[in-house]
Amino acid sequence: MGLKALPVKTAWSHACRAGVVPHHLLAGDLIEEVFSHLPCNKNTILAIVSPDHYLQTRPQELVLTSHDGVALLGDWALENGVTLASSSARLSIEHGVTVFAPFVKKYCPHSQVIPLVINYRSRQANLLSLGKQLAQTPDTFLLISSDFSHYGDLATTRENDRQSMQALLNRQGITYQQINNDCPNCWWVLQGFLPQAKFNLLSQSNSYYYSLVKENITSYFTGCFQ
């Protein structure tokens, strides 16, 4: 039995319009904690932004489909003419989205869920435009599916997390390039969605505190943006 979360916890703000959550089930308690705070109802649109772990998408492509990976929601045209491609087959193996299925069923069963799988080479202008479009609907909540520092020892992980936290708490605007996580492009969607996002940390932990394995550590941040 691991030590679970670090003793870093704060309250979830009711003013939040976006959040960040890990997608490793090792940290399932942190995932559930976030979903238990989401403002889910029949009017909520939950947009889940995930990295394309297995490079299933083309360089400039985003995938848009429903949370069950089966029913398609159709194509979205961005302001600059780029279209989001629908593909349930490719999304079905993307754990950055599918890991949330039981949590969605439990906490957001009546909400519309729009997963967005982002290629690491997607253009920043397209991602900013997507975030701006999502922000036009007042009931949209943007959830970034992301794990933070990867593959380091405990000392390296703590230093990477220190830099990530410093960037997230930057009151002059998040310095996205300094965030050490597996979806750098996810933050451009957030910037379009909430240009002056203020981060509130909910929990911080890493895989060592669950498994006591001191190598190849992955770290986890949860929190919300308002």
C-alpha positions in Angstrom: 0.0 0.0 0.0 1.4 3.4 -1.1 1.3 6.7 0.8 -1.2 8.2 -1.7 -1.4 11.9 -2.0 1.1 14.4 -0.8 -0.3 16.6 2.0 -1.1 19.3 -0.5 -4.8 20.1 -0.7 -7.0 23.2 -1.0 -10.7 23.8 -1.5 -12.3 23.7 -5.0 -13.7 27.0 -6.0 -17.3 27.2 -7.2 -16.2 29.9 -9.7 -14.1 27.5 -11.7 -14.7 27.2 -15.5 -11.9 24.7 -16.1 -9.8 22.0 -14.4 -6.9 19.6 -14.7 -7.0 15.9 -13.8 -4.6 13.0 -14.2 -5.5 10.0 -16.5 -3.6 7.3 -14.6 -5.9 5.0 -12.7 -3.2 4.6 -10.1 -4.4 8.0 -9.0 -8.0 7.1 -9.3 -8.8 8.8 -5.9 -7.6 12.1 -7.3 -9.7 11.6 -10.5 -12.8 10.9 -8.4 -12.1 13.9 -6.2 -12.1 16.2 -9.3 -15.2 14.6 -10.9 -17.1 14.9 -7.6 -16.6 18.7 -7.8 -17.6 19.2 -11.4 -20.7 21.3 -12.0 -22.4 18.6 -14.1 -26.0 18.8 -15.0 -28.2 18.4 -18.1 -27.0 21.8 -19.4 -23.3 21.2 -18.9 -21.0 20.6 -21.8 -17.9 18.8 -20.5 -15.0 19.3 -23.0 -12.2 16.9 -22.1 -8.8 17.8 -23.7 -6.4 14.9 -24.0 -2.9 14.4 -25.6 -2.7 12.0 -28.5 -0.6 9.4 -26.7 -0.4 6.9 -29.6 -0.1 9.5 -32.5 -3.4 8.3 -34.0 -4.2 11.7 -35.4 -2.5 13.6 -38.3 -0.3 16.5 -37.4 -2.9 19.2 -37.7 -5.9 17.1 -36.7 -8.1 17.2 -33.6 -10.5 14.3 -32.9 -14.1 15.0 -31.8 -16.5 12.3 -30.7 -18.6 11.2 -27.8 -17.3 9.9 -24.5 -18.2 6.3 -25.2 -16.0 6.2 -28.3 -18.9 5.0 -30.5 -21.4 7.7 -31.3 -20.1 10.6 -33.4 -21.0 14.2 -32.7 -20.1 15.3 -36.2 -17.5 17.8 -37.5 -16.8 21.3 -36.1 -15.5 24.0 -38.3 -13.0 26.3 -36.7 -13.0 30.0 -37.5 -9.9 29.7 -39.7 -11.4 26.9 -41.8 -9.8 23.9 -40.1 -12.2 21.1 -39.3 -12.2 18.8 -36.4 -12.3 15.2 -37.7 -14.6 12.6 -36.1 -13.1 9.2 -35.4 -14.5 6.9 -32.8 -12.2 4.0 -33.7 -9.0 5.9 -33.0 -10.4 7.5 -29.8 -11.3 4.1 -28.4 -7.6 3.4 -27.5 -6.9 6.8 -26.1 -6.7 6.3 -22.3 -6.5 10.1 -21.8 -10.3 10.0 -22.6 -11.5 6.5 -22.0 -10.2 6.3 -18.4 -12.9 8.7 -17.4 -15.9 6.7 -18.7 -16.9 5.3 -15.2 -16.5 8.7 -13.6 -18.6 10.4 -16.3 -21.3 7.7 -15.8 -21.3 8.3 -12.0 -21.0 12.1 -11.8 -22.0 13.5 -15.2 -24.5 11.0 -16.7 -26.8 13.8 -18.1 -24.0 16.1 -19.4 -22.9 16.4 -23.0 -19.3 15.2 -23.2 -16.9 16.3 -25.9 -13.5 14.7 -25.8 -10.8 16.4 -27.9 -7.6 14.5 -28.6 -4.8 16.8 -29.6 -1.8 16.0 -31.7 1.5 17.4 -30.3 2.1 19.2 -33.6 -1.3 20.9 -33.7 -1.0 24.6 -34.5 -1.3 27.0 -31.6 -3.6 29.3 -33.5 -6.1 26.5 -34.1 -6.0 25.5 -30.4 -6.5 29.1 -29.2 -9.4 29.4 -31.7 -11.0 26.2 -30.4 -10.7 27.5 -26.8 -12.4 30.7 -27.7 -15.3 28.9 -29.4 -15.8 26.6 -26.4 -15.9 29.7 -24.1 -18.8 31.1 -26.1 -21.2 28.6 -24.4 -21.6 29.6 -20.7 -22.3 26.1 -19.5 -19.0 24.6 -21.0 -16.5 23.2 -18.5 -13.0 22.5 -19.9 -11.2 19.6 -18.3 -7.5 19.0 -19.2 -6.6 15.4 -19.0 -2.9 15.4 -18.2 -0.2 13.8 -16.1 2.8 15.9 -15.2 6.5 15.0 -14.8 7.4 11.6 -16.3 10.3 9.1 -16.0 12.3 10.9 -13.3 13.6 9.9 -9.9 12.1 11.6 -6.8 14.5 14.5 -6.8 14.0 15.2 -10.5 10.2 14.9 -10.2 10.1 17.3 -7.3 12.1 19.9 -9.2 10.0 19.5 -12.4 6.9 19.9 -10.3 8.3 23.0 -8.6 8.7 24.6 -12.0 5.3 23.5 -13.1 3.7 24.9 -10.0 5.5 28.2 -10.4 4.2 28.5 -13.9 0.6 27.5 -13.0 0.5 30.1 -10.1 1.9 32.9 -12.2 -0.7 35.6 -11.7 0.5 37.5 -14.8 -0.7 34.6 -17.0 0.3 31.0 -17.1 3.8 30.4 -18.6 2.8 27.3 -20.5 6.3 26.5 -21.8 7.5 25.9 -18.2 4.8 23.3 -17.4 6.3 19.8 -17.4 3.5 17.6 -18.5 2.4 15.2 -21.3 0.1 17.6 -23.2 1.8 21.0 -23.8 -0.7 21.9 -26.4 -3.6 21.4 -24.0 -2.7 24.7 -22.3 -3.2 26.6 -25.6 -6.9 25.5 -25.6 -7.1 26.7 -22.0 -5.5 30.1 -22.9 -8.2 30.6 -25.6 -10.9 29.5 -23.2 -9.7 31.5 -20.2 -7.1 34.1 -21.3 -6.4 35.2 -17.7 -6.9 31.9 -15.9 -6.2 31.9 -12.2 -5.1 28.4 -10.9 -6.3 26.9 -7.6 -4.5 23.8 -6.6 -6.7 21.0 -5.3 -4.2 18.1 -4.8 -0.6 17.2 -5.7 0.9 13.8 -5.7 3.1 11.3 -7.7 3.3 7.6 -8.4 5.9 7.0 -5.7 3.4 7.8 -3.0 1.1 5.1 -4.4 3.6 2.4 -5.4 6.9 3.3 -3.5 8.7 2.7 -6.8 11.5 5.3 -6.9 12.2 5.3 -10.6 10.1 6.3 -13.7 7.9 8.5 -11.4 4.8 10.2 -12.8 3.4 13.2 -11.0 -0.2 14.4 -10.7 -1.7 17.8 -10.2 -5.4 18.5 -9.8 -7.0 21.9 -9.6 -9.3 24.4 -11.2 -9.1 27.6 -13.2 -11.3 30.6 -12.7 
